[in-house]
Amino acid sequence: MAGEEEVVKLGSTKPMIATQEEMVEARVPLPYRDQCAHLLIPLNKCRAAEFYLPWRCEPERHAYEKCEYELVMERMLQMQRIRELEEERKKKKAKQQIPGAAPIPLIPSPAKAS
């Protein structure tokens, strides 16, 4: 199947564990409602119970930050793969052009005054 192009699957491979109702009940802000929200809910409860002392909720914070890091790394790998595919498409397109034929410019050059 030589004519098929490879497609990068967008989105995370991690499942969404926390439901919308749980996130609304826990008052999770909209930007934080991602695949790691199920770890943010107990972290915020711990923070509130421990008066936001940073050394009290380290295991919860570490688990949440690790989850967020993995999401970022996954997005970076997807973007890298998209860039690689674009480069491959550009190379194929350049090979398909007739050698020696100049491409038609999108913006015409101004006429020379003699």
BANUPA-773676 format. One record per atom (N, C-alpha, C, O): residue number from 1; atom name; x, y, z. Coordinates in steps of 0.1 Angstrom, whole numbers, always signed. Atoms other than C-alpha are relative to their C-alpha. Layout:
% residues N
   nr  atom   east  north     up
  NUM    CA      X      Y      Z
...
% end
This chain:
% residues 114
   nr  atom   east  north     up
    1     N     +8    -12     +0
    1    CA     +0     +0     +0
    1     C     +9    +12     +0
    1     O    +11    +19    +10
    2     N    -10    -11     +1
    2    CA    +24    +26    -13
    2     C     -7    +14     +1
    2     O     +0    +24     +4
    3     N     +6    -13     +1
    3    CA     -2    +54    -17
    3     C     -5     +5    +14
    3     O     -9    +17    +14
    4     N     +5     -4    -13
    4    CA    -12    +55    +20
    4     C    +10     +9     +7
    4     O    +22     +6     +7
    5     N     -8     -9     -8
    5    CA     +1    +83    +42
    5     C     -2     -4    +15
    5     O    -12     -8    +19
    6     N     +0     +2    -15
    6    CA    +10    +78    +79
    6     C     -7    +12     +7
    6     O     -4    +23     +3
    7     N     +7    -10     -8
    7    CA    -12    +97   +103
    7     C     +3     -1    +14
    7     O     +4    -12    +20
    8     N     -3     +0    -14
    8    CA     -3   +108   +138
    8     C    -13     +1     +8
    8     O    -21    +10     +5
    9     N    +12     +0     -8
    9    CA    -30   +100   +163
    9     C     +2    +11    +11
    9     O    +11    +10    +19
   10     N     -1    -11    -10
   10    CA    -36   +131   +184
   10     C     -7     -4    +13
   10     O    -16    -12    +13
   11     N     +6     +2    -13
   11    CA    -46   +132   +220
   11     C     +9     -9     +9
   11     O    +19    -15     +4
   12     N     -7     +8    -10
   12    CA    -34   +113   +251
   12     C     -4    -14     -1
   12     O    -15    -17     -3
   13     N     +3    +14     -1
   13    CA    -31    +76   +255
   13     C     -5     -3    +14
   13     O    -10    -14    +16
   14     N     +4     +2    -14
   14    CA    -39    +80   +292
   14     C    -16     +2     +0
   14     O    -21    +11     -6
   15     N    +15     -1     -1
   15    CA    -76    +74   +301
   15     C     -4    +11    +10
   15     O     +4    +15    +19
   16     N     +5    -10     -9
   16    CA    -97   +101   +317
   16     C     -7     -7    +12
   16     O    -17    -14     +9
   17     N     +5     +8    -11
   17    CA   -104    +87   +352
   17     C    -10     +8     +8
   17     O    -21     +3    +11
   18     N    +10     -8     -7
   18    CA   -121   +116   +370
   18     C    -11     +4     -9
   18     O     -9     +8    -21
   19     N    +12     -4     +8
   19    CA   -156   +124   +358
   19     C     -2    +15     +2
   19     O     +3    +21    +11
   20     N     +3    -15     +0
   20    CA   -169   +159   +351
   20     C     -7     +3    +14
   20     O     -4    +14    +19
   21     N     +7     -3    -13
   21    CA   -192   +156   +382
   21     C    +10     +1    +12
   21     O     +9    +10    +20
   22     N    -10     +0    -10
   22    CA   -162   +148   +404
   22     C     +8    +13     +0
   22     O    +12    +19    +10
   23     N     -8    -12     +2
   23    CA   -142   +177   +390
   23     C     -8    +13     +4
   23     O     -2    +22    +10
   24     N     +8    -11     -3
   24    CA   -171   +201   +394
   24     C     -1     +1    +16
   24     O     +0    +11    +22
   25     N     +1     +1    -14
   25    CA   -176   +189   +430
   25     C    +12     +5     +7
   25     O    +12    +11    +18
   26     N    -13     -3     -6
   26    CA   -139   +193   +438
   26     C     +4    +14     -4
   26     O    +15    +19     +1
   27     N     -3    -14     +5
   27    CA   -139   +228   +421
   27     C    +13     +0     -7
   27     O    +21    +10     -4
   28     N    -12     +0     +8
   28    CA   -111   +219   +398
   28     C     -1    +10    -11
   28     O    -11    +10    -19
   29     N     +1    -10    +11
   29    CA   -104   +249   +375
   29     C     +0     -6    -14
   29     O     +7    -17    -16
   30     N     +1     +6    +13
   30    CA   -111   +243   +338
   30     C    +13     -3     -6
   30     O    +15    -14    -12
   31     N    -12     +3     +6
   31    CA    -75   +245   +327
   31     C     +7    -13     +5
   31     O    +16    -19     -1
   32     N     -6    +12     -7
   32    CA    -66   +216   +351
   32     C     -8    -12     -2
   32     O     -4    -23     +4
   33     N     +8    +12     +2
   33    CA    -93   +192   +340
   33     C     +5     -8    -12
   33     O     +0     -8    -23
   34     N     -6     +9    +10
   34    CA    -71   +168   +321
   34     C     +1    -14     +5
   34     O     -6    -17    +15
   35     N     -1    +14     -4
   35    CA    -60   +132   +324
   35     C     +6     -2    +14
   35     O     +6    -13    +19
   36     N     -6     +1    -13
   36    CA    -43   +140   +357
   36     C     -9     +6    +11
   36     O     -5     +7    +22
   37     N     +9     -6     -9
   37    CA    -73   +156   +374
   37     C     -3     -9    +12
   37     O     -5     -5    +23
   38     N     +3     +9    -11
   38    CA    -79   +124   +394
   38     C    +11     +0    +11
   38     O     +9     -4    +22
   39     N    -11     -2    -10
   39    CA    -45   +131   +411
   39     C     -1    +14     +7
   39     O     +4    +15    +18
   40     N     +1    -14     -5
   40    CA    -52   +168   +416
   40     C    -10     +1    +11
   40     O     -8     +9    +21
   41     N    +11     -1    -10
   41    CA    -84   +163   +436
   41     C     +5     -4    +14
   41     O     +3     +4    +23
   42     N     -5     +3    -13
   42    CA    -67   +144   +465
   42     C    +11     +9     +5
   42     O    +13    +12    +16
   43     N    -11     -9     -3
   43    CA    -37   +167   +463
   43     C     -6    +13     +6
   43     O     -1    +18    +16
   44     N     +6    -12     -5
   44    CA    -59   +198   +468
   44     C     -7     -2    +13
   44     O     -7     +7    +22
   45     N     +6     +3    -13
   45    CA    -78   +181   +496
   45     C    +11     -1    +11
   45     O     +9     +5    +22
   46     N    -11     +1     -9
   46    CA    -45   +173   +513
   46     C     +5    +14     +3
   46     O     +8    +18    +15
   47     N     -5    -14     -2
   47    CA    -33   +209   +508
   47     C     -9     +8     +9
   47     O     -4    +15    +18
   48     N     +9     -7     -9
   48    CA    -64   +223   +524
   48     C     +0     -5    +14
   48     O     -1     +3    +24
   49     N     +0     +6    -13
   49    CA    -63   +199   +553
   49     C    +13     +3     +8
   49     O    +13     +4    +20
   50     N    -13     -2     -7
   50    CA    -26   +206   +560
   50     C     +4    +15     -1
   50     O    +16    +18     +1
   51     N     -2    -14     +0
   51    CA    -29   +244   +556
   51     C    +11     +4    -10
   51     O    +19    +13     -7
   52     N    -10     -3    +11
   52    CA     -8   +244   +524
   52     C    +14     +0     +4
   52     O    +22     +7     -2
   53     N    -14     +2     -3
   53    CA    +24   +234   +541
   53     C     +6     -9    -11
   53     O     +2    -20    -13
   54     N     -5     +7    +12
   54    CA    +45   +223   +512
   54     C     +6    -14     +2
   54     O     +7    -22     -7
   55     N     -6    +13     -3
   55    CA    +62   +194   +529
   55     C    -10    -11     +4
   55     O     -6    -22     +6
   56     N    +10    +10     -5
   56    CA    +30   +177   +540
   56     C     -6     -9    -10
   56     O    -10    -20     -7
   57     N     +7     +8    +10
   57    CA    +16   +165   +507
   57     C     +9     -4    -11
   57     O     +5     -4    -23
   58     N    -10     +3    +10
   58    CA    +48   +155   +489
   58     C     -4    -12     -9
   58     O     -2    -11    -21
   59     N     +4    +12     +9
   59    CA    +36   +120   +477
   59     C    -11     +4    -10
   59     O    -10     +0    -22
   60     N    +11     -3     +9
   60    CA     +4   +134   +462
   60     C     +5    +10    -11
   60     O     +2     +9    -23
   61     N     -5    -10     +9
   61    CA    +22   +164   +446
   61     C    +10     -7    -10
   61     O     +9     -4    -22
   62     N     -9     +7     +9
   62    CA    +49   +141   +432
   62     C     -7     -8    -11
   62     O     -4     -8    -23
   63     N     +8     +8     +9
   63    CA    +23   +118   +416
   63     C     -7     +9    -10
   63     O     -7     +5    -22
   64     N     +7     -9     +9
   64    CA     +4   +147   +401
   64     C    +10     +6    -10
   64     O     +8     +7    -22
   65     N    -10     -6     +9
   65    CA    +36   +164   +387
   65     C     +6    -10    -10
   65     O     +9     -7    -21
   66     N     -5    +10     +9
   66    CA    +48   +131   +372
   66     C    -10     -2    -11
   66     O     -6     -4    -22
   67     N    +10     +2    +10
   67    CA    +15   +126   +355
   67     C     +0    +12    -10
   67     O     -1     +9    -22
   68     N     +0    -12     +9
   68    CA    +16   +162   +340
   68     C    +12     -1     -9
   68     O    +11     +2    -20
   69     N    -12     +1     +8
   69    CA    +52   +156   +329
   69     C     -1    -10    -11
   69     O     +3     -7    -22
   70     N     +2    +10    +10
   70    CA    +42   +125   +311
   70     C     -9     +4    -11
   70     O     -7     +1    -23
   71     N     +9     -6    +10
   71    CA    +14   +143   +293
   71     C     +8     +9     -9
   71     O     +6     +9    -21
   72     N     -8     -9     +8
   72    CA    +38   +170   +282
   72     C     +9     -7     -9
   72     O    +10     -4    -21
   73     N     -9     +8     +8
   73    CA    +63   +145   +270
   73     C     -7     -7    -12
   73     O     -2     -8    -23
   74     N     +7     +7    +11
   74    CA    +37   +126   +250
   74     C     -4    +10    -11
   74     O     -3     +7    -22
   75     N     +4    -11    +10
   75    CA    +25   +159   +233
   75     C    +13     +4     -8
   75     O    +12     +6    -20
   76     N    -12     -3     +7
   76    CA    +61   +167   +225
   76     C     +4    -11    -11
   76     O     +8     -7    -22
   77     N     -3    +11     +9
   77    CA    +67   +133   +209
   77     C    -10     +0    -12
   77     O     -6     -3    -24
   78     N    +10     -1    +10
   78    CA    +35   +137   +189
   78     C     +3    +11    -10
   78     O     +3     +9    -22
   79     N     -4    -12     +9
   79    CA    +46   +171   +176
   79     C    +13     -3     -8
   79     O    +13     +1    -19
   80     N    -12     +4     +7
   80    CA    +80   +157   +167
   80     C     -3     -9    -12
   80     O     +2     -7    -23
   81     N     +4    +10    +11
   81    CA    +64   +129   +147
   81     C     -7     +8    -11
   81     O     -5     +5    -23
   82     N     +7     -8    +10
   82    CA    +41   +155   +129
   82     C    +10     +7     -8
   82     O     +9     +8    -21
   83     N    -11     -7     +7
   83    CA    +72   +175   +120
   83     C     +8     -9    -10
   83     O    +11     -5    -21
   84     N     -7     +9     +8
   84    CA    +90   +145   +107
   84     C     -8     -4    -13
   84     O     -3     -5    -24
   85     N     +9     +4    +11
   85    CA    +60   +135    +85
   85     C     -1    +12    -10
   85     O     -1     +9    -22
   86     N     +0    -12     +9
   86    CA    +58   +171    +71
   86     C    +13     +1     -8
   86     O    +12     +4    -20
   87     N    -13     +0     +7
   87    CA    +95   +169    +62
   87     C     +0    -10    -11
   87     O     +5     -8    -22
   88     N     +0    +11    +10
   88    CA    +90   +136    +44
   88     C     -9     +4    -11
   88     O     -6     +1    -23
   89     N     +9     -4    +10
   89    CA    +60   +150    +25
   89     C     +6    +11     -9
   89     O     +5    +10    -21
   90     N     -7    -10     +8
   90    CA    +81   +180    +14
   90     C    +10     -6     -9
   90     O    +12     -2    -20
   91     N    -10     +6     +8
   91    CA   +109   +158     +2
   91     C     -6     -8    -11
   91     O     -1     -7    -23
   92     N     +7     +7    +10
   92    CA    +85   +136    -17
   92     C     -5     +9    -11
   92     O     -4     +7    -23
   93     N     +5     -9     +9
   93    CA    +69   +166    -33
   93     C    +11     +6     -9
   93     O     +9     +9    -20
   94     N    -12     -6     +8
   94    CA   +103   +181    -43
   94     C     +5    -10    -10
   94     O     +9     -6    -21
   95     N     -4    +11     +9
   95    CA   +112   +147    -59
   95     C     -9     -1    -12
   95     O     -5     -4    -23
   96     N    +10     +1    +10
   96    CA    +80   +147    -79
   96     C     +0    +11    -10
   96     O     -5     +9    -21
   97     N     +0    -11     +9
   97    CA    +86   +181    -95
   97     C     +9     -3    -11
   97     O    +19    -11    -10
   98     N     -8     +2    +11
   98    CA   +101   +182   -129
   98     C    +13     +6     +2
   98     O    +14    +18     +5
   99     N    -14     -6     -2
   99    CA   +139   +187   -127
   99     C     +2    +11    -11
   99     O     -1     +9    -23
  100     N     -4    -11     +9
  100    CA   +150   +220   -142
  100     C    -12    +10     -2
  100     O    -10    +21     -7
  101     N    +11     -9     +1
  101    CA   +115   +235   -141
  101     C     -1     +9    +12
  101     O     -1     +5    +23
  102     N     +0    -10    -11
  102    CA   +113   +267   -121
  102     C    -14     +1     +5
  102     O    -24     +1     -3
  103     N    +14     -1     -5
  103    CA    +83   +270    -98
  103     C     -6    +14     -3
  103     O     +2    +24     -4
  104     N     +6    -13     +3
  104    CA    +58   +297   -105
  104     C     -1     +8    +13
  104     O     -6     +3    +23
  105     N     +0     -8    -13
  105    CA    +62   +326    -80
  105     C    -14     +4     +3
  105     O    -22     +7     -6
  106     N    +13     -4     -4
  106    CA    +31   +335    -60
  106     C     -1    +15     -2
  106     O    -12    +20     -5
  107     N     +0    -14     +1
  107    CA    +40   +372    -61
  107     C     +9     +4    -12
  107     O    +21     +1    -12
  108     N     -8     -3    +12
  108    CA    +51   +385    -95
  108     C    +11    +11     +4
  108     O     +8    +19    +12
  109     N    -11    -10     -2
  109    CA    +84   +405    -96
  109     C     -4    +12     -8
  109     O    -10    +12    -18
  110     N     +4    -12     +7
  110    CA    +80   +441   -105
  110     C     +8     +2    -13
  110     O    +19     -3    -15
  111     N     -7     -2    +13
  111    CA    +88   +452   -141
  111     C    +12     +9     +2
  111     O    +11    +19    +10
  112     N    -12     -8     -1
  112    CA   +122   +467   -146
  112     C     -1    +12     -9
  112     O     -6    +11    -20
  113     N     +1    -12     +8
  113    CA   +123   +502   -157
  113     C    +13     +2     -8
  113     O    +24     +1     -2
  114     N    -12     -2     +8
  114    CA   +147   +509   -186
  114     C     +3    +14     -3
  114     O    +13    +17    -10
% end
